[in-house]
Amino acid sequence: MIQDKIYSYFERNPQLKVLFVFDGTRDKLAELENAEWKPEYRFVVFKDSKFTIKYNLTHDWQEDKVVLMFEGVLPPHKNDTSFLLYGEMKANAVYSDENYISFMHQRGIRSEFAPYIARHISELQLSKYDKLLADSYKPGIFSVDICNRALLSGYLGATKLLDWSEMIIRLTCLYGLDSETDRRSIFVKLLCKNADAQNALAEKMKEIAGYDMDIMSAVPMKRFAQSFKYNAITQGLPVSAADDYKEYKISDSSVLQRLNSLLEYATEHPGLSEKFSKAVEKLADEILEENIIKWYGSGADYSYVNDTLGSLILKSMIEERAFTSPVQANAKLRSLTSRFFDKSALRSVIGFMSCVFSMYEKLQSIGTYTLRTSLDYIKKYTEVFYLVDTYYRKAVNSFSIINQSLSIYDSLLSLKKLADEKYAKECNLFNQEWIRCVNESGEELACMKGILHQQNFYNEKLKDLNVKRVVIISDALRYEVAVEIMTKLGKDRHSANLEPALSILPTETKYSKMTLLPYSSIIYNSGAILVDGEDLSAMDKRIAQVKKYEPNALCIDYSELMKLSVAQKRELFKSPLVYVFHDTIDSISHDNPQKTTQACAEAIDELKQLIPMLHASCNVANVFLTSDHGFLFNDMDFEQKDKHKIEDSFDERKSRYYITSDSAPVVGISKYPMENVSSMSCDGRYVAVPNGTNRLYAEGGGYAFAHGGASLEEMIIPVLYSHIQKEGAKPKVGVTLVDSMLSVVSSRLKFNLVQKEPISSEYRERTIVCGVYDGNELLTAEKELVLNSSDIYPSNRVFSIELVLNKATSGGLLSLRIFDVEDRLNPIIKANVIDKTLIEQDF
């Protein structure tokens, strides 16, 4: 814009050689020094002596049209002979800002704004402000407020016209972050020259903060940040007499509403939320969270929880052994979660603690471990106890990603150790009772009635089916991990059913995996097996084996499958039966037991993508997912005294079993004739396993992640059957509003929702959005929530939601509306809401 005006000077006066540009405010230099100039023009910032300039004008630059910039210098009077280049200036021309009347005329600005435009013409003609205001130079749109915002936006370095909320958030960051020092200096320098912008900003800050603020003071945002932090945290609480910060208390509900709207805006802003949080904490570091806890307690219903306050609350929950009342503890965690910033470091902490509390809750719900039959133990495991395994696994995984520099880390470590010990103890006790029941019943595990047996998988699930089938055998896919996979599949429209099966003993890959293939006989052969007389360790041998029973059947390793193109995969799965061998959990966990939980997560991701791909891209209607065995996992060190040493002779020994010909009883060990616990034929061999979950001393270790024994975690394997279902045949889960009386207090609405049904073969996930309305006007930011819990207990399918009003209401009843994201016309829940914020203003 300025460059075009400069060109016009030379175009109107062909004799002009030098145009003097005085940039007293240093705002023109930024626009001109990086501009591209026409070939005959030379842009020069005066830095040399006048003699150098004079020489160049008469020699090196005599053919150029020179634009000579004086940075930080105001234009001299036209008769000021003391100016160092007075003669050259008088012989040429001086650039002057555009006439404000012409400026207004060109942009259609009404005459009432003339005084304001006249005061700011030098800035408004700069291209950056012209761009910021381009959409505002229209009849009925332009205003002093918009223009002030544009100038302040420019001072803050923004390239778009900011609203006041974002401007105040950026201003807080400007004064609260050390990284903003240079930008802050520029802002202050520019603002001090603009009284209109100062007054507009001070007025807006008073509207939001509730008090007069000297915007040009050294630290203008400090008191604002202190008041903001204090009221964001304590606004819903009656003032304590002991509270030394009560002078900051805001009682005006309209001011609180604006403060809450600002907090909501900052929380939702993708680029500023984390910076704003850090800036407030630094500026308001004298508002100590430990004092607030001392005055109001760790159980108070704080409206906003920052990381420091959250750490103190969570630490107190650990110290007070909140896990002994896990239902109430989890409810408190859910409530806290809605009050953190999205990027809070405590979200991983909440995840860890929630999993620990959920594990305790499941253990409390189980009751006695003394059951009547072996089948009762399997039922108890597949209905309830598997969740103990799940929550422990997820707790360990969540703990692994917690930042160790957190002040609360030592407390979390103590909770982790308690959870490790509790899980190990209860898992051992439950499995001791299972083994005791099996032994007392005299029932042969390989012949137990009422459950599918691993060795019968092909005959009962695959044989004589005249349809295409794919079988995925995922090594060490524990039953509870398969439940999570089914949950992930629940959002898809195909149907998935899961049933348990009982594996053979020992629960070791080289023995149990081959029983899932078609066979006529399996013979134990000194630490190995022969299937129909063949060693099937190699993939080509397995392919030959399945072809004996189904001529066009195939086998392939998962890693090789994923290298194929889509066309190659489609060709492969034209076969009527394909076995896919998947080995993520077992291979990673044996190499590095500390990565067991990550291996499970990786396997879940791989399999939840593989199964839908087989349906959608490869036209496979029937997919089976099963496993050779499960596993035990304890994220703790096993001392030598904890490892059971044996004196029996053995063919083979691992940490969870050994194979021996010695039938003599051993304390703490159960021995089973091999043919009674597997499909393997042998000559006088016994599979010996520790009772419960104890480990044997064995060469090569394998203690934290282990399998081979007879615990339910190792023996209960999943058989997940997924098949294509007609579009829309499986309904979405329902949702119910728990609260009967809803009210907005200090601009906040808090309520709870229950997911009616767990994700299962019968129901798929639902995504909802929630908002508060006044008539048809949305008053809050919408909150989106995915209902995808597979937990069988309704108390664990409760979701706490908090919505903050960001607009003024007209009074009367408001409305909470909850929609399915796929139907924004018809709310699935609509409930009246009383706005008590308005009532508060009357007192």
Summary of the structure (lengths in Angstrom):
residues: 843
radius of gyration: 37.0
end to end distance: 55.1
largest distance: 120.2
contacts: 2697
relative contact order: 0.07
helix: 45%
strand: 18%
